[in-house]
Amino acid sequence: MIVSASWSVPAGHPALAGHFPGQPIVPGVMLLAEVARLARAELGLNEGALRWLRVKFLSPVEPDQRVTIALDGSAEQFSFRVSTGAGQMVATGQAKRGPLA
């Protein structure tokens, strides 16, 4: 199953104040949290543990910059791509259901 959604972080979000002062960028953990939220909503992934198999951040995301998150797979295992409206790749990776062990 392939699903996608657009998302952005408002410039006033509190996480941006310290990441980085004077030149804020969206923290990678916020991008991953949104990937996980979309997977839970659209792929039926439950609230259990999520194992990140591979994650690669390719370029920064600025406040208010709209990105598209695309998922391909199932609740058991999926790949993701995060890109800007201009098609620039921001992050890629794979995740699956289950703990790290």
HELIX and SHEET records of a PDB file:
HELIX    1   1 PRO A   14  LEU A   16  5                                   3    
HELIX    2   2 GLY A   28  GLU A   42  1                                  15    
SHEET    1   A 5 ILE A   2  TRP A   7  0                                        
SHEET    2   A 5 VAL A  67  GLY A  73 -1                                        
SHEET    3   A 5 GLN A  77  THR A  84 -1                                        
SHEET    4   A 5 MET A  89  ARG A  97 -1                                        
SHEET    5   A 5 LEU A  50  PHE A  57 -1                                        
END                                                                             
